[in-house]
Amino acid sequence: MSNEVARILAAAADGEFPPPDGSTTVVPQPNPRDAGVLAFTAHSVVFTDADPEWIRAELAATSSDPLAASMNPVFLAALMARTGRRMHTIDLLTVAGALPGPPPLELREIEDPEHPRVARALKFRDEVRVWAADGGVLILGRGVAGRWEAAIEVDEEVRHRGLGRALATAARHLTPGGVVWAQQSPGNARSVRVFQAAGFRPVASEALLVAH
């Protein structure tokens, strides 16, 4: 399988982005599960096994600013139809460096593979681990191109007390890699603020295409 997506992500985590020249890079999927689109500043990366010439023709035919064509709903709908996949939303993709030492709050690991949060995470990630805190959950696993990804959930009744930021920070302590990634829906401003407060910085927008 191709390692181009992993290379592009690793460079972005180090602050080295594709050239902002308005072009689109098309690369093969890193594995059968992961396909989608990354939109950096004035440069897009489409990772799919679909025909690159078809992709470029669809992008050129999309009625929008060329810099935004890869995230235009018309193009994404055509790409889903072509690949037989679906998508949930366009996310803000963020990344943060690993931190030394134990996390800043008490966590207990959930090891039951039948637990709903574990079972759901296994649909999108490998090597999943889940920890619970009083009022919240932290999920860590390998996602797109093997990158370590974090997700958190906070119960409504304990929000606005700093738990979300503590869980997001804990992911930086617990990641086995040098960095950890996280996705937030741009409309979920609360989640965006939580991860940025924990030191996650935005690098791209991302649309993942999920196999049925």
N, C-alpha and C positions, 0 to 999 in steps of 0.2 A: 504494500500500500504506500501511497505518497506521504512524505513527511513535510511537504511544503507548508501546510497550514500550521503545523507545530513550529516550523522555523519562523514564519511570519509573526505568530503570537509571541514567541520567545523574544524576538527583536523588539516588538511593541512594548513588552514588559520592561525592556531596558531603555525605552525611550527612542528607539529607532523605528520610524514609521515608513511605509511605502511612500514614494515620491508624490507630492501633491500636484500631479500633472493632469488630473481629470481622466485618467485612464482606468481600465478595469483589468485586473489579473484573474485569469480563470485557471484553476488548478484542480486535480482529481480529489475525490473524497479521501480523507485520511483512513477511513475504514467504512464498512458497509452501513453503519448506523448514522454517522455524522455527515450532514450536508447542509448547506446554507449560504448566507451572504454576510460579509463583514464590510462595513462602510467606514473607512477612515477619512481624515480630512482630504477631500478632493481625490480620493483613490478608493476603489472598491475591490474586494476579493470575493469571487464566487467559487465555492468549493463544492463540486458536484461531478458526477460521472456523465452528465448530459453533454451533448455535442457542443464544444466551445464555439463553433461557427454559428450554431443556432442561438446560443446565448447572446453573442455579439449582435446578431441581427435583431433579436427581440429588444435588446437595450436601445439600439438605434431607432427602432420603430416606436418606442415608448414616448408618449406625448408629455414630456416634462423637461425641466432643467436637466441637461445631461449629467450634471454632478449628483443629481438625486434619483436618477433612473433606476439604479439597482435596488432602491428601497421603495420604489413606486408600487402601489398595490396592483396595477395592471401587470407589471413585469413579474412580481412575486406570484400572482395568480397563474400566469402562464407557466412559470417554472414549476409550480406545484402540479399543474395538470400534466406537464411533460414528464415529471419524475414520479407521479403517483403518490406524492407526499402531501402533508398538511403542515400548518404552522399555528402557533398560539399567538404570538405577538412579536413586535420588534422591541428588543431590549437595549438598554444602555449597558455596554460591557465595561467592567471596571477591574482593576488589578491592584494588588498591594503586596509588598515584600513580607517575607516571613519574619516573625519576631522570636527572640530567644526566651527560654524559660516557660513556666506553666501559664495557663490562661488566667485572667484576672477574676474569675468567678468559679464557684463550685459546680462541676458538671458530673453527671453519671451517664455512662455509656449504655445505649440500648443495643443489645446484640441479637434480639429476636428477629430473624429474617421475615417473619410473618407480620411484624408490626406495620401498621398502615403507612407510616412515614418512611420506613425502610423499604417496603415493597414499592412504593411510588418512586422513590429515588433510584431504585435499581432499573427502572425503565429508561432512564436517561444517563446514568453514570455507572462506572465500574468501581470496585474496591470501596464501596460505600460504608461510611461510619456515621453514626447518629448519636448525639449527646443531648440529654435533657437537663434543663435548669428549672428552677421554680418559676413557672410561667412562660417557658420558652424552649425552643429546640434549635440545635445547630446540626446541619447536614454537611458532610464533606465527602467528596468522591471525585473520581476521574471522569471528566466530561469530554468536550470536543478536543480531538487530537491528543487525548491523554492529559490535558491540563487539569490541575487540581482546582475544583470549583466549590464554593461555599454557598449555602442558602440558610436562611434563618426564618423562624416563625415565633411570633410573640403573641401571647393571649391578650385579648382586648382589654381585660380588666387590669392588667399590669403595665399598660403602655404609658409612655411619657415619664418613665422612671429611669431611663438609661440602660434597660436590659438589652434592647436591640443593639446598641452600640457595643455593649460588653460582649455579646455573642459574636458580632462581626469581628471584634478585636480578637476574641478567642480563636477564631478561624486562622488568624495569622500566627498564633502560637502553635496550633495543632497541625498545620499543613506539613506534609512530609517534603514538599518541594521548596524551592527558593522563593516562589511567589504563590499567591492564591487568587483566583478569579471569582467574580460574582456578577450576576446579571440582575438588573432592576428594570421594571417597566417604567419608562419616563413619566407616565402619568401618576405613578405611585411616588409622589414627592417625598412622603415620609420615609420610604425605604431608601430613596436616593440620598436623602440627608443623613440617614443612619450610617450607610456604608462610607460616605465621604467623611463623616465625623470619625470613623474608625480608620481612616487613612487610605481608603480605596480611591484611586484616581481614574477618571473616565479615559478610555482609549478609542472606542469605536461604538457604532451601533451594530446590532447583530440580529439576523433573522434565521432561526434554525428550522430546517425542514424535517419533520418527523415522519418516519415510515408508519403506515397504517398497521 
